[in-house]
Amino acid sequence: MNDVIRPFIPSSVTVHLGRPDEPARNVTVPFVDYIKNVASSEIYPTWPDAALRANIYAQISFTLNRIFTEYYASRGYDFDITNSTTIDQSFVYGRDIFENISRIVDEVFDSYIRRQGSVEPLFALYCDGVEVQCGGLSQWGSVQLAEEGYTPFGILQYYYGNDIGIEENVPVADITETYPGTPLRIGTISDDVLLIQNRLNRISKNFPAIPKIGDPDGFFAAETEASVRAFQRQFGLSEDGVVGRATWYAVMRIYGGVKSLTDVNSEGIPIGDVTLLFNERLEEGDRGFGVSELQYLLAVVAEFNNSVRPVRIDGIFGPGTAAAVRDFQYDYGLTADGIVGEQTWRALYDTYRNLLDSLPENYFAAATQPYPGTPLRIGTRGQDVSVLQTYLNRISDVYTAIPKLNVDGVYGQSTAAAVREFQRIFGLEETGVTASYTWESIAREYRTLADGQYGAANQFGGSIS
């Protein structure tokens, strides 16, 4: 997954010295120098410190919003922002920088404004407030507020609302295109697929001819292909059901439009829309939740593939787990280094899902369903979540500290809280995420309470000892 899916501070910015469609020069400058230039071009160094800081926060957030939403890249341009003041910000290439502004930017350049519950940098609209009025920060108005004793954050709240916050210590990275480099199609499993699924589902609210994907899980199956084809048909793209570069950026562009991400009062991007599946790199010596997930998947694969040695699920990445990883990697044509990165995760999830799809319906115990293959967490929707909620509600009849849930197929805060409570009671890591080991523990407890309705002889019980 490309890092741009979560906001970061770019190491540099490419600026088009003119309006977007004007034949003008592009210049690439360090991000810090770009913000210093914009601030020195738009505000006065004699203003109160609080006003300077509030304006600089707004300038940073505006710039990051353009980059994070790929506003220009998704439209086919080869730059990140322009210096047209009717569209973007004032940037005067080669100008002198004011000393106090330079110092402030050095202090706050790795921070941005965002609304509570949203991930993206706020499109912090601003104007001078004298010659031009807008629905955001008034630059001259900020001076008056600073003189009245407002803090920088107080000034920002005055103009953008009380539901904002400042995200600090944001990592710095190089800008890379979000398109993953290879087309997404039937059989692909990745964070990029999960991203496309979530964004197509949001777009479908405005364009109902695009069918929703019932359970976004990062697995590109027939349902996802049908949604992609409908999107392509809706927007005049080649209707092949494959997410190549053109379709990828069309999805990014339309998603930004329906969410109004370049509006100060945008709908916002919730954390569930940027949840990662493959966000861990595991190797010998590691412990915890991710290791248990890895061991569970390896154990299931080992049940059906004698080339992969059995592994104990204990959350400890020891020599036995490393050996099983190497077995799997060798057997599936991967570099057999015993280290679990994104490529190994993808192959393991893919293999597990293919095993589930290939087995007869009565293979699993009748009382519970097998782990769906990818972790359920805030933002997940679909039948698997409904099943989980049903299991938890039955368990809560006995363990009353687990809150009752509305069985709606939506993994929200209440479902995460119920999972955390189950994990606390049964001595599991309290993540609020339902990965393999938590699913199996919940299913096992549900079976225990289901009046002895276990599977018939020779049925796989859905758990690995």
Secondary structure, 3 states (H helix, E strand, C coil): CCHHHCCCEECEEEEECCCCCCCCCEEEEEHHHHHHHHHHHHCCCCCCHHHHHHHHHHHHHHHHHHHHCCCCHHHCCCCCEECCCCCCCCCCCCCCCCHHHHHHHHHHCCCEEEECCCCCCCCCCEECCCCCCCCCEEHHHHHHHHHCCCCHHHHHHHHHCCCEEEECCCCEECCCCCCCCCCECCCCECHHHHHHHHHHHHHHHHCCCCCCCCCCCCECCHHHHHHHHHHHHHCCCCCCCCECHHHHHHHHHHHHHHCCCCCCCCCCCCHHHHCCCCCCCECCCCECHHHHHHHHHHHHHHHHCCCCCCCCCCCECCHHHHHHHHHHHHHCCCCCCCCECHHHHHHHHHHHHHHHHHCCHHHECCCCCCCCCCCECCCCECHHHHHHHHHHHHHHCCCCCCCCCCCCCECCHHHHHHHHHHHHHCCCCCCCCECHHHHHHHHHHHHHHCCCCCCCCCCECCCCC
